[in-house]
């Protein structure tokens, strides 16, 4: 997609604040699927665009007849939707000036997070919500044989940035992989999610915009929402985020932060190409916008390709690299880290001290043992889950042959598109059949097209086999009702 093509698809002409009816129809996606009347679903879709910041106060919605034509409904449906929005205070309707977005697009701090749904499997249901990887045999052996250094474990005070020896070890590991790093650039955290949250808390405030892939890990969107910011989704292709669309958004929206999961992305499994990685780093340097690079799945690679960090592509770009041992060593060991400019690390160190003082010393010492075997651990996890993916692909062919997907080259989940209907509605039918899955809405940075289901391939073979069998039964029941 060229920059010119992306510009032609803008939702709002910001010179006039008029919303384009065709672009709005595209951004609404499969708004008509789900519960409630057509008008209520349409109103819900427009409110969702307001919540993500794509529609802002003062933006004038399309005329009722124009929108009705664009989304193939009656004018009465649009009139009823606009009336619903007006009654809720979401829009203002004035004679001669049309229907305009009212209120503030700023999210209210403390709102509920969508990520909670991924930890809400129903009792007695097969859990295909979470992607908790297997512990590789080498990790089991290292954990059993680990003997912590008591002179370090019994220190009365510890550095909020992490044990000096662990920070140096991480810095050396990054340097060896092509990203020159000093210990002063490393902050050890309780997992990658804490690292992301610390960065968001430091750099994002009420009303700020954060750019992310159009579908992404909800830990990003939820963290931004708690700060009163909003996340704008950037379109994705077969190889992840579209850099041209990112450039337009950076120029137009002036974001406070860009948050990306470019390597075996959760949930899509996409891997950003060499050219796209380089372009993203160039844009970060050009616009001076910090980029958080989530690399927790980068090392789980089925073809042996582990891309270098974005920071390695452009040393002068403000890239913040986030990583952890959870996905390729032990999910129960909450040890992560970030690599950033030393000035930002010192700032985050102070925030960390106020939050929880420091990371568990015994956990850091165990992580140090595991890091000495990073290559072996990542290779074992990759092989094990490549086998699980092969099993899942066979099960999909048997039980869900109508669904479409691109087999990922790494990571822990398959992003599958349903051929008809609503992913959210299907997930409810699947729950009745005793299997819990998550659809597009749980991962959408902006309005979701509501047409994908994420299927992790981390469960034991027998559990995965039964889970997909139940999904097949649920799909047949759901499809019969369409």
C-alpha positions as CSV (number, residue, x, y, z in Angstrom):
1,X,0.0,0.0,0.0
2,X,1.4,3.4,-1.0
3,X,1.3,6.5,1.2
4,X,-1.0,8.0,-1.4
5,X,-3.4,5.1,-1.3
6,X,-3.4,5.1,2.5
7,X,-4.2,8.8,2.5
8,X,-7.1,8.3,0.3
9,X,-8.6,5.9,2.9
10,X,-8.6,8.5,5.7
11,X,-11.7,8.3,7.8
12,X,-12.0,12.1,8.4
13,X,-11.1,15.0,6.2
14,X,-9.4,17.0,8.9
15,X,-9.7,20.3,6.9
16,X,-13.5,20.1,7.2
17,X,-13.9,17.5,10.0
18,X,-16.4,15.7,7.7
19,X,-16.5,11.9,8.0
20,X,-16.3,10.0,4.7
21,X,-19.2,7.6,4.4
22,X,-17.3,4.9,2.4
23,X,-14.3,5.1,4.8
24,X,-16.6,4.9,7.8
25,X,-18.3,1.8,6.3
26,X,-14.9,0.2,5.9
27,X,-13.8,1.0,9.5
28,X,-17.0,-0.3,10.9
29,X,-16.2,-3.8,9.6
30,X,-18.8,-6.5,10.3
31,X,-20.8,-4.2,12.5
32,X,-24.1,-5.9,11.6
33,X,-23.2,-9.2,13.2
34,X,-24.1,-9.9,16.8
35,X,-26.9,-9.2,19.2
36,X,-29.5,-6.5,19.0
37,X,-31.2,-4.6,16.2
38,X,-29.3,-3.2,13.2
39,X,-29.6,0.3,14.5
40,X,-28.2,-0.6,18.0
41,X,-25.3,-2.5,16.4
42,X,-24.5,0.5,14.1
43,X,-24.6,2.9,17.1
44,X,-22.3,0.5,19.0
45,X,-19.9,0.5,16.1
46,X,-19.7,4.3,15.9
47,X,-19.3,4.6,19.7
48,X,-16.3,2.2,19.4
49,X,-14.7,4.4,16.8
50,X,-15.1,7.3,19.2
51,X,-13.6,5.3,22.0
52,X,-10.4,4.6,20.0
53,X,-10.0,8.2,18.9
54,X,-10.7,7.6,15.2
55,X,-13.8,9.8,15.6
56,X,-13.2,13.0,17.6
57,X,-15.4,15.8,19.1
58,X,-16.6,18.0,16.3
59,X,-16.3,15.4,13.5
60,X,-19.4,15.5,11.4
61,X,-20.9,12.1,10.6
62,X,-22.1,11.4,7.1
63,X,-25.7,12.3,6.1
64,X,-28.2,9.6,6.9
65,X,-28.9,8.7,3.3
66,X,-25.2,8.6,2.3
67,X,-24.2,6.3,5.2
68,X,-27.2,4.1,4.5
69,X,-26.1,3.7,0.9
70,X,-22.5,2.9,2.0
71,X,-23.4,0.2,4.5
72,X,-26.4,-1.2,2.5
73,X,-29.2,-0.5,5.0
74,X,-32.3,1.6,5.0
75,X,-32.2,5.3,5.9
76,X,-34.4,4.5,8.9
77,X,-31.8,2.3,10.4
78,X,-29.2,5.1,10.3
79,X,-31.8,7.6,11.7
80,X,-32.5,5.3,14.6
81,X,-28.7,4.8,15.2
82,X,-28.1,8.5,15.2
83,X,-31.0,9.0,17.6
84,X,-29.7,6.3,19.9
85,X,-26.3,8.1,19.9
86,X,-27.9,11.5,20.6
87,X,-29.9,10.1,23.5
88,X,-26.7,8.7,25.0
89,X,-24.9,12.0,24.6
90,X,-22.4,10.6,22.1
91,X,-23.4,13.0,19.3
92,X,-25.0,16.4,18.9
93,X,-27.7,17.0,16.3
94,X,-28.3,20.6,15.2
95,X,-30.3,21.9,12.3
96,X,-28.1,22.9,9.5
97,X,-24.9,21.5,10.9
98,X,-25.7,17.8,10.8
99,X,-24.7,15.1,13.4
100,X,-21.4,15.8,15.1
101,X,-19.4,13.8,17.7
102,X,-19.8,15.2,21.1
103,X,-17.9,14.9,24.4
104,X,-14.2,14.0,24.8
105,X,-12.4,11.2,23.2
106,X,-10.1,10.8,26.2
107,X,-10.6,7.5,27.9
108,X,-11.3,7.6,31.6
109,X,-8.5,6.3,33.8
110,X,-9.4,3.1,35.6
111,X,-11.7,1.6,32.9
112,X,-12.0,-2.1,32.7
113,X,-9.5,-3.9,30.5
114,X,-10.3,-6.3,27.7
115,X,-7.3,-8.5,28.6
116,X,-9.3,-9.8,31.6
117,X,-11.4,-11.9,29.1
118,X,-8.3,-14.0,28.3
119,X,-8.1,-15.2,31.9
120,X,-11.8,-16.0,32.1
121,X,-12.2,-19.6,30.9
122,X,-15.4,-21.2,32.0
123,X,-15.3,-23.9,34.6
124,X,-15.1,-27.4,33.1
125,X,-14.3,-25.9,29.7
126,X,-11.2,-26.6,27.6
127,X,-9.1,-23.4,27.8
128,X,-8.0,-22.2,24.4
129,X,-7.8,-18.6,25.6
130,X,-4.3,-18.4,26.9
131,X,-1.0,-19.3,25.1
132,X,1.0,-20.7,28.0
133,X,4.0,-22.5,26.4
134,X,5.5,-25.8,27.4
135,X,8.6,-25.8,29.7
136,X,11.5,-27.3,27.7
137,X,13.4,-30.2,29.2
138,X,16.6,-28.2,29.5
139,X,14.7,-25.6,31.6
140,X,13.3,-28.3,33.9
141,X,16.8,-29.6,34.5
142,X,18.3,-26.1,35.1
143,X,15.5,-25.2,37.6
144,X,16.0,-28.5,39.5
145,X,19.7,-28.0,39.7
146,X,19.7,-24.3,40.4
147,X,21.6,-23.3,43.6
148,X,21.2,-19.5,44.3
149,X,24.2,-17.5,45.5
150,X,23.1,-16.7,49.1
151,X,25.5,-13.7,49.3
152,X,23.3,-12.1,46.7
153,X,20.0,-13.6,47.7
154,X,20.3,-12.3,51.2
155,X,21.2,-8.7,50.4
156,X,19.2,-6.3,52.6
157,X,18.7,-3.9,49.7
158,X,18.6,-4.4,46.0
159,X,18.7,-2.0,43.0
160,X,15.2,-1.3,41.5
161,X,16.9,-1.6,38.1
162,X,18.0,-5.2,38.8
163,X,21.1,-7.0,40.0
164,X,24.2,-5.5,38.3
165,X,25.4,-9.0,37.2
166,X,22.1,-9.7,35.5
167,X,21.9,-6.3,33.8
168,X,25.5,-6.9,32.5
169,X,24.6,-10.4,31.3
170,X,21.5,-9.1,29.4
171,X,23.5,-6.3,27.9
172,X,26.2,-8.7,26.7
173,X,23.6,-11.0,25.2
174,X,22.0,-8.1,23.2
175,X,25.4,-6.9,22.1
176,X,26.3,-10.4,20.9
177,X,23.1,-10.5,18.9
178,X,23.9,-7.2,17.1
179,X,22.4,-4.5,19.4
180,X,25.3,-2.8,21.2
181,X,24.1,-2.3,24.8
182,X,25.5,-1.2,28.2
183,X,24.2,-2.3,31.6
184,X,23.0,1.2,32.2
185,X,20.5,0.7,29.3
186,X,18.9,-2.3,31.1
187,X,16.0,-2.3,33.6
188,X,14.9,-5.7,35.0
189,X,11.2,-6.1,35.6
190,X,8.5,-8.6,36.7
191,X,7.9,-9.8,33.2
192,X,7.5,-8.0,29.9
193,X,4.0,-6.7,30.8
194,X,5.4,-4.7,33.7
195,X,8.1,-3.3,31.4
196,X,5.4,-2.2,28.9
197,X,3.3,-0.7,31.7
198,X,6.2,1.2,33.2
199,X,6.9,2.8,29.8
200,X,3.3,3.6,29.1
201,X,2.9,5.2,32.6
202,X,6.0,7.3,32.0
203,X,5.3,8.5,28.4
204,X,1.5,8.5,28.0
205,X,-1.0,10.9,29.6
206,X,-4.7,11.7,29.3
207,X,-5.7,12.5,25.7
208,X,-2.5,11.1,24.3
209,X,-2.6,8.7,21.3
210,X,-0.6,5.5,21.0
211,X,-0.2,3.7,17.7
212,X,-0.2,-0.1,17.6
213,X,-1.0,-2.9,15.1
214,X,-4.8,-3.0,14.4
215,X,-4.9,-6.2,16.4
216,X,-2.5,-6.5,19.3
217,X,-2.0,-7.9,22.8
218,X,-4.6,-6.3,25.1
219,X,-1.9,-5.6,27.7
220,X,-1.0,-2.6,25.5
221,X,-4.4,-1.2,25.0
222,X,-5.5,-1.8,28.6
223,X,-2.3,0.0,29.9
224,X,-2.9,3.0,27.7
225,X,-6.6,3.1,28.7
226,X,-5.7,3.2,32.4
227,X,-3.6,6.3,31.6
228,X,-6.5,8.0,29.9
229,X,-5.0,7.7,26.4
230,X,-6.4,6.0,23.3
231,X,-4.9,3.5,20.9
232,X,-5.1,3.9,17.2
233,X,-4.8,0.7,15.2
234,X,-2.5,0.7,12.1
235,X,-3.5,-1.6,9.2
236,X,-1.6,-4.9,8.8
237,X,-0.7,-7.1,5.8
238,X,0.6,-10.6,5.4
239,X,4.0,-9.5,7.0
240,X,2.6,-7.4,9.8
241,X,2.2,-3.7,10.1
242,X,2.1,-1.5,7.0
243,X,4.9,1.1,7.4
244,X,3.2,3.5,4.9
245,X,0.1,3.6,7.1
246,X,2.3,4.1,10.2
247,X,4.0,7.1,8.6
248,X,0.7,8.8,7.8
249,X,-0.6,8.2,11.4
250,X,2.6,9.5,12.9
251,X,2.5,12.7,10.8
252,X,-1.3,13.2,11.4
253,X,-1.9,12.1,14.9
254,X,1.4,13.1,16.6
255,X,1.4,10.0,18.9
256,X,3.1,9.9,22.3
257,X,4.3,6.3,21.7
258,X,4.2,3.5,19.2
259,X,3.8,0.0,20.6
260,X,4.7,-2.9,18.3
261,X,4.9,-6.7,18.5
262,X,6.7,-7.2,15.2
263,X,8.1,-10.7,15.5
264,X,5.6,-13.7,15.4
265,X,3.0,-11.2,16.5
266,X,0.3,-12.0,19.1
267,X,-2.3,-12.8,17.8
268,X,-1.7,-12.8,14.0
269,X,1.7,-14.7,14.0
270,X,3.1,-12.2,11.4
271,X,6.8,-11.4,11.2
272,X,7.8,-8.0,10.0
273,X,10.0,-8.0,6.9
274,X,13.6,-6.7,6.8
275,X,12.6,-3.7,4.8
276,X,9.6,-2.9,7.0
277,X,11.7,-3.2,10.2
278,X,14.3,-0.8,8.8
279,X,11.5,1.6,7.7
280,X,9.9,1.6,11.2
281,X,13.2,2.4,12.8
282,X,13.7,5.2,10.3
283,X,10.3,6.7,11.1
284,X,11.0,6.5,14.8
285,X,14.2,8.5,14.3
286,X,12.6,10.9,11.8
287,X,9.6,11.8,14.0
288,X,11.3,11.3,17.4
289,X,8.5,9.1,18.6
290,X,9.5,6.3,21.0
291,X,8.7,2.8,19.8
292,X,8.2,-0.1,22.2
293,X,9.3,-3.3,20.6
294,X,7.8,-6.4,22.2
295,X,10.2,-9.3,21.5
296,X,8.8,-12.0,23.8
297,X,8.0,-14.3,20.9
298,X,10.9,-13.4,18.6
299,X,12.9,-16.4,19.6
300,X,10.1,-18.9,19.0
301,X,10.9,-19.4,15.4
302,X,10.1,-22.5,13.3
303,X,12.5,-21.7,10.4
304,X,15.4,-20.6,12.7
305,X,15.1,-16.9,11.8
306,X,15.3,-14.6,14.8
307,X,15.1,-11.0,13.5
308,X,17.4,-8.4,15.1
309,X,15.9,-5.7,17.2
310,X,14.6,-2.5,15.7
311,X,17.2,-0.7,17.8
312,X,19.9,-2.5,15.8
313,X,18.4,-1.1,12.5
314,X,18.9,2.5,13.5
315,X,20.9,3.2,16.7
316,X,19.7,6.8,16.9
317,X,16.0,5.8,16.9
318,X,14.2,6.0,20.3
319,X,13.5,2.3,20.4
320,X,12.6,0.6,23.7
321,X,13.2,-3.2,23.5
322,X,11.1,-5.4,25.8
323,X,11.9,-9.1,26.4
324,X,11.4,-11.8,29.0
325,X,12.1,-15.5,29.7
326,X,8.5,-16.4,30.2
327,X,7.7,-17.6,26.6
328,X,10.8,-19.7,26.0
329,X,11.9,-20.9,29.4
330,X,9.2,-20.9,32.1
331,X,5.9,-19.0,32.1
332,X,5.9,-19.1,35.9
333,X,9.1,-17.1,36.2
334,X,8.2,-13.5,35.9
335,X,11.5,-12.0,34.8
336,X,11.6,-9.5,32.0
337,X,13.6,-6.5,31.0
338,X,13.7,-3.5,28.8
339,X,16.6,-1.8,26.9
340,X,16.3,2.0,26.5
341,X,18.3,5.2,26.6
342,X,20.0,5.4,30.0
343,X,18.2,8.6,30.8
344,X,14.8,6.9,30.4
345,X,16.1,3.9,32.4
346,X,16.9,6.1,35.3
347,X,13.5,7.7,35.1
348,X,11.8,4.3,35.0
349,X,14.0,3.1,37.8
350,X,12.5,5.8,40.1
351,X,9.0,4.8,39.1
352,X,9.8,1.2,39.7
353,X,11.0,2.0,43.2
354,X,7.6,3.5,44.0
355,X,5.7,0.6,42.4
356,X,7.3,-2.5,44.0
357,X,10.9,-1.5,44.9
358,X,12.6,-4.3,43.0
359,X,12.5,-7.7,41.4
360,X,12.8,-10.8,43.4
361,X,16.5,-11.6,43.8
362,X,16.1,-15.4,43.8
363,X,14.1,-15.1,40.6
364,X,16.8,-12.9,39.0
365,X,19.4,-15.5,40.0
366,X,17.4,-18.3,38.4
367,X,16.9,-16.2,35.3
368,X,20.6,-15.7,35.0
369,X,21.1,-19.5,34.9
370,X,18.5,-19.8,32.2
371,X,19.9,-16.9,30.1
372,X,23.2,-18.8,29.8
373,X,21.3,-21.4,27.8
374,X,19.0,-19.0,25.7
375,X,19.8,-20.6,22.3
376,X,19.1,-24.1,23.5
377,X,15.9,-23.2,25.3
378,X,14.5,-21.2,22.4
379,X,15.4,-24.0,20.0
380,X,13.6,-26.6,22.2
381,X,10.5,-24.5,22.6
382,X,10.4,-23.8,18.9
383,X,10.6,-27.5,17.9
384,X,8.0,-28.5,20.4
385,X,5.5,-25.9,19.3
386,X,6.2,-26.4,15.6
387,X,5.0,-30.0,16.2
388,X,1.9,-28.7,18.0
389,X,1.2,-26.4,15.1
390,X,1.4,-29.3,12.7
391,X,-1.1,-31.2,14.8
392,X,-3.4,-28.1,14.9
393,X,-3.2,-27.8,11.1
394,X,-4.3,-31.4,10.7
395,X,-7.2,-30.9,13.2
396,X,-8.3,-27.7,11.4
397,X,-8.4,-29.6,8.0
398,X,-10.6,-32.2,9.6
399,X,-13.0,-30.2,11.8
400,X,-12.9,-26.6,10.4
401,X,-12.0,-27.0,6.7
402,X,-13.9,-23.8,5.8
403,X,-11.8,-21.5,8.0
404,X,-8.8,-19.7,6.4
405,X,-5.5,-18.7,7.8
406,X,-1.8,-18.3,7.1
407,X,0.4,-20.8,9.1
408,X,2.8,-18.7,11.2
409,X,6.5,-19.0,11.0
410,X,6.8,-18.8,14.8
411,X,5.0,-17.9,17.9
412,X,2.3,-19.7,19.8
413,X,-1.1,-19.2,18.1
414,X,-3.0,-19.4,14.9
415,X,-5.1,-16.5,13.7
416,X,-8.0,-18.0,11.8
417,X,-10.8,-16.2,9.8
418,X,-14.3,-17.5,10.0
419,X,-16.1,-17.5,6.6
420,X,-19.3,-15.9,7.9
421,X,-20.9,-14.4,10.9
422,X,-19.5,-12.9,14.0
423,X,-16.4,-14.2,15.9
424,X,-17.8,-12.8,19.1
425,X,-21.1,-14.6,18.6
426,X,-19.4,-17.8,17.6
427,X,-17.2,-17.7,20.8
428,X,-20.4,-17.7,22.9
429,X,-21.6,-20.8,21.0
430,X,-18.3,-22.5,21.5
431,X,-18.6,-21.9,25.2
432,X,-21.8,-23.8,25.2
433,X,-19.9,-26.7,23.6
434,X,-17.3,-26.6,26.4
435,X,-14.4,-24.7,24.8
436,X,-13.3,-21.2,25.5
437,X,-11.7,-19.1,22.7
438,X,-11.1,-15.4,22.0
439,X,-12.2,-13.5,19.0
440,X,-11.1,-10.3,17.2
441,X,-12.7,-8.0,19.7
442,X,-10.3,-9.0,22.5
443,X,-7.3,-8.0,20.5
444,X,-8.6,-5.0,18.4
445,X,-6.8,-1.7,18.9
446,X,-9.6,0.0,16.9
447,X,-12.9,-1.3,15.7
448,X,-12.7,-5.0,15.1
449,X,-14.0,-6.6,11.8
450,X,-15.1,-9.4,14.2
451,X,-14.1,-12.2,11.9
452,X,-11.1,-14.0,13.5
453,X,-10.5,-16.5,16.2
454,X,-7.2,-17.0,18.0
455,X,-6.3,-20.6,18.6
456,X,-3.2,-21.2,20.7
457,X,-1.3,-24.4,20.0
458,X,0.2,-24.7,23.5
459,X,-2.2,-27.2,25.1
460,X,-1.2,-30.9,25.4
461,X,-2.0,-32.9,22.3
462,X,-5.1,-34.6,23.7
463,X,-6.5,-31.3,25.0
464,X,-5.9,-29.5,21.7
465,X,-7.4,-32.4,19.8
466,X,-10.6,-32.4,21.9
467,X,-10.8,-28.6,21.9
468,X,-10.7,-28.3,18.1
469,X,-13.2,-31.2,17.8
470,X,-15.6,-29.2,20.0
471,X,-14.9,-26.1,17.9
472,X,-16.0,-28.0,14.8
473,X,-19.2,-29.0,16.5
474,X,-19.8,-25.5,17.6
475,X,-19.2,-24.1,14.1
476,X,-21.7,-26.5,12.6
477,X,-24.3,-25.4,15.1
478,X,-23.5,-21.7,14.6
479,X,-23.4,-21.9,10.8
480,X,-26.8,-23.6,10.8
481,X,-28.3,-20.7,12.6
482,X,-27.0,-18.0,10.2
